[in-house]
């Protein structure tokens, strides 16, 4: 039987560890067994039990304190991840060979790991060799994404990870429960974005014709792919969490030997899903 994995990615502070903790709790409520592996060698603490912790192999603090290396925080983390890539046997022994595993990998937030360094791609390839079906889960902080320019930056980061890793990817806006009513209404247009509409909103503030042209080209690139959309993740709303889990399960065909149900919200019904979510929270 296949094994299943979520690579939980996203910038620092986007809520990766919180996502893992709340998703484990949600799956336990559904009588599903889910394990977590911490792959952040700079992590300080997390509120979930782990089946494996990269800090048992190598820690950023130890690397930074090594006088022969003289690395700072970012260089130290890259060194740790490259060391990890050379010691995948450690991870294999921690994971064991149990069939039907479902594991969340809590990954570091440094964007260079998903753009021009091969570590995460090598990890995906190794997991696939171990018969894992892997889905990327890219998180962005909804509080950061309420402005068009910040949204474009976030969507490019998500697209970069998708292209680099070449695996199914579900993009999620986290911390929806922390937004005000006004911000929730404002962010609705970013979940399934119309890039040319966002372009009109963005370029009005630009004085430089060159930057207007560049922004238009970037929006055109994103629109051409038509592969980046976001699901809202509200840890206080079980239905919101269930929708996210359904989409991820569908991407990796979890439980395909059972009677499988597609996500409730199909592509052509995405707007109704978003409307329903925001209507439910309108009076909060």
N, C-alpha and C positions, 0 to 999 in steps of 0.2 A: 504494500500500500504506500501511496505517496505521503510525504511529510509537507508541512506548510510553514511558511515564514512571512512575517511582515518586517521589512526594513523601515524603521521609524526614523525619518530624516527631517531636517529643517534647521533654520538658523538658531543660534544660541538664544534661549529665552522664548522659543516658540511653543513650549509646553510638551516636549517629547516625553519626559519622565512622568508628567501628570497624565498624559494620554495613556501611557503603558499601565499606570496604576489603576486608572478608572476603567480601562478596557478589560483588565484582568478581573476586576470586581463585577463588571457587566457580564462577562462570560461565565463567571462562577454562578451568577444568578440564573443563567440559562443552562446550568449543569454541563458546561463545557470546560475542559481542562486546557489552560493556556499557561505557558511558561515564559519567563523574561530572561534575556541575556543582556547584561550591560557591556557595551562596547566603547564606552567613553572613559578613557584612562585618566581624565581630569575630573570625573564626577566626585562630589563630596558626600552626598547622601541621597537616598531615594526611598519612597514609601511603599516598596513592594519587595517581596522575596525574589531572589535571583537564582537561577540554576547554574549560572556561570557569570563571573565578573572578571573583565580584562585586567583589573587592577591586581589580581592574583598573579598575572603574568608580568605586567609592567605598569608603572605609574608615572605620570608626568612629573610629579614632584621629585622623584628619584632621578629622572633624566636631567632635570634642571639643576639639581645639586651636584651632578657629576662634573668636576672641574675639567675633565678631558673633553667634554662635549660642548659646554658653554652655550646651551640652547635657552632661548626665551620660551614663553608659554606656547606660542604657535609652532615654533620649530620643534619644541619638545613633544607636542602632540603628534606632529607629522612623523617624527622619529618613532614614537610609540606605535603608531598605526603601521608603519613599514616593518617594524619588528614583529608585530602581530601577523602581518601577511607572510612573514617567513616562518611562522610557527602555527600554521593552521591546524597542525596535529593536536595542539593543546585544545583547541575548540572542538575538534572531532571527538576527543576523549571525553570532554565535558558533556557533549550532546548525547553520546551513546548511540545506540542503534534501535531505539524504540520506534515502532511503526505508528503512523497517524499522529505524530507530534505536531503541535501548533505552537510556534515560538515567536515572540516579539523581540526583535533586536533593537535595543535603545542605542542609537548611533550618535557620534559626536556632531557638533553643530558647525564645524569649520567648513566653509563652502568649497575650499580648494579640494577637499576629499571627493567631491562630486563633479568637479570640472576638469582638472588637468592631472590629478594623481590617480594611479591605477588601482589603489588599494580596495576601494569598494567594489569595483568591477571584478577584481580577482576574488573577493569574498562571494559575490553572486555566483560566479562560475563554480567555485568550490561547493557552495550549498547545492547547486543544481546537480553536481556530481554525486552528492550525498542524497539525491532523490527528493530534494525540497522543491516545492512550487513557491516561488518568491514573488511577493508584491511589494512595491515601494509605496510607502505612505509618507507623503511630503506635507509637513505642517507649516503654516504661516500664522502669525499672530493677527487676529482680526483687528485689534486695536491699532496695529501698524498699517493696515491696508485700507484705511478709510479715505486716503488721498490717491488720486490717479497716478501720480509719479511713483509713489511708494508701491502701489499695486503693480505697475509695470515692472519694477525691479524685482518684486517677489515672484511674479509669474515667469520671468526669465530664469530665475534661480530654479523654479520647479521644472521648467522645460529643459534646462541644462542637465539636471539630474536624470530626467526621463530619457534623454538622448544618450547620455553617458552610460547608463546601466542597462538599457535595452530590456527592461522588464515592465510588466503592467504596473501602472502607478495611479494611486488615488490621492488627489490633492485636497487638503482639509484646512478650513479656517477655524482655528481654535479660539478658546476664551470668549465664545459668543455670550456666555452668561455674564460677562463683565461689561458688556456694552450698554450704553444708555438707549432709551427708546429711539431717540433721534439717530444715533449712530447705527442701530440695527436697521432702520429704514434706509439709511444712506448706503450701507454696505450691501444691501440686497442686489444692487446692480452689478456688484463685483463677483458674485457667485457663478453666474453663467454669462461672462462678459461679452458685450458688443464692443470690440476694440475701436471701431471707427467712431462710435459715440463717445467713448472715453478719450479718443484723440481730440475731438472737438472741445471737450471739457479741459483738456490739458494744455493745448497749444495756445489758448487765449492768454495764458500767463507768460508765454515765452516771447522775448523781444528779438532774439536772434533767429534769422531765417534758416541758418545752418542747423540749429538745434530743433527747429520745427520740422525740417526735412528729415533729420535723424530720427526724431520721435515717430514721424509718420512711417518711416521704413521699419522701425521696430514693431510698431503696432500691426503693420502689414504682415511681417514675419509671423507674429503670434497668431494672427487671424488665419494665415495660410495653413498652419498646422491644424488648427481647429481641434486640438487635443487637450487643451488646458481649461478645466472648469473646477469649481471648488464645491465641496460639501460643508455645510455648517456643522460644527461639533460643539455641543453644549453639554458639559458634563453633568448638569443638573436635570437634563431631559433624557429619559430613557429612550424615547422614540428617536431622538436625534442620534444617539449613540448606536441604536439598532440599525438605522439607515446606513450609517458609515460602515458598520460591520457587514451588512448585507452586500454592499458594493465590493468590499475587499474579498469576501468569500466567493462572490461571483467571478472576480478577476482570476482567482487561483483555483476555482472549481472545487471548493471545499465541500466534502460530503457528496461527491458526484455519484458514489455508489448507492446513496440513499435517494429518496424522492426529493429532487432539488427544485427550489423555487427561485426564480429570478428576482432581483431587487424590485420592490414595489414601484419605485419611480424609474420609468424608462426615460431614455434620452428625450423623447418628444413630450414627456410630461414633467420635465425638470422644473419648469417655471411654476407649476401648480404645487410641487413639493416645497419650493422656497416660499411661495405665498402662504401656504398652510403653516409653515414654521413661524413666519413673522406675524401672522394673524393671531396665533396662539399666544405670542409674547407681547402683543400690542399693548395690553392693559397692565403689564407688569410695572 
